[in-house]
Amino acid sequence: MSKEEFASLPIHIKISTLYTEAVFVVGIRYYKHKVNLYLLENEYVEVFYNHKQDKIDKIDFLQRDHTRMKFYLDQIKLD
């Protein structure tokens, strides 16, 4: 599945896809979210969970040049 195809999926399908096809890498705290990082094929995907509202606010690909990358560097491998 391409990044564009995944991005266009409804959130419940994204969740199902991550659960069945991705590998959980690590979870971090980031401001008001718990962010879970998954490896889907060769791309890293972040799931932003707002625990106060008990909902997922966003599921998106992690851009390799994003400043948040520093929180993951000891847990991931970049090719």
C-alpha positions as CSV (number, residue, x, y, z in Angstrom):
1,M,0.0,0.0,0.0
2,S,1.4,3.4,-0.9
3,K,1.6,6.3,1.5
4,E,-1.1,8.1,-0.4
5,E,-3.4,5.1,-0.2
6,F,-2.9,4.8,3.5
7,A,-3.3,8.5,4.1
8,S,-6.7,8.5,2.3
9,L,-8.1,5.7,4.5
10,P,-10.7,6.3,7.2
11,I,-9.2,6.4,10.7
12,H,-10.7,3.0,11.7
13,I,-9.1,1.3,8.7
14,K,-5.8,3.0,9.5
15,I,-6.0,1.6,13.0
16,S,-6.9,-1.9,11.7
17,T,-4.0,-1.8,9.2
18,L,-1.5,-0.8,11.8
19,Y,-2.7,-3.5,14.2
20,T,-2.6,-6.2,11.6
21,E,0.3,-5.2,9.3
22,A,2.7,-2.9,11.2
23,V,5.2,-3.5,14.0
24,F,5.0,-1.4,17.1
25,V,8.3,0.3,17.8
26,V,8.0,2.6,20.8
27,G,5.7,4.9,22.6
28,I,6.6,8.4,23.9
29,R,4.9,11.3,25.7
30,Y,4.7,14.4,23.5
31,Y,2.9,17.4,25.1
32,K,-0.7,16.2,25.7
33,H,-0.4,13.0,23.7
34,K,1.0,9.5,24.0
35,V,2.5,8.9,20.6
36,N,3.0,5.3,19.4
37,L,5.4,4.7,16.6
38,Y,4.8,1.9,14.2
39,L,6.8,0.5,11.2
40,L,4.5,-0.1,8.3
41,E,6.4,-1.6,5.4
42,N,9.4,0.8,5.2
43,E,7.7,3.9,6.7
44,Y,7.2,5.0,10.3
45,V,3.7,6.0,11.3
46,E,2.8,7.9,14.5
47,V,-0.5,7.5,16.3
48,F,-1.3,10.5,18.5
49,Y,-3.5,9.4,21.4
50,N,-5.1,12.1,23.7
51,H,-5.6,10.3,27.0
52,K,-7.6,13.1,28.6
53,Q,-10.2,12.9,25.8
54,D,-9.7,9.2,25.3
55,K,-9.4,9.5,21.5
56,I,-6.9,9.3,18.7
57,D,-6.3,12.8,17.4
58,K,-4.1,12.0,14.4
59,I,-2.4,9.1,12.5
60,D,0.3,10.3,10.2
61,F,3.7,9.4,8.7
62,L,6.7,10.6,10.6
63,Q,8.8,12.9,8.4
64,R,12.4,12.0,8.7
65,D,13.5,15.6,9.1
66,H,11.0,16.4,11.9
67,T,12.4,17.6,15.2
68,R,10.4,14.8,17.0
69,M,12.7,12.3,15.3
70,K,15.3,12.9,18.1
71,F,12.9,11.1,20.6
72,Y,13.0,7.9,18.5
73,L,16.6,7.7,17.3
74,D,17.7,5.2,19.9
75,Q,14.8,2.9,18.9
76,I,14.7,3.1,15.1
77,K,16.9,2.3,12.1
78,L,17.1,4.8,9.3
79,D,18.3,3.6,5.9
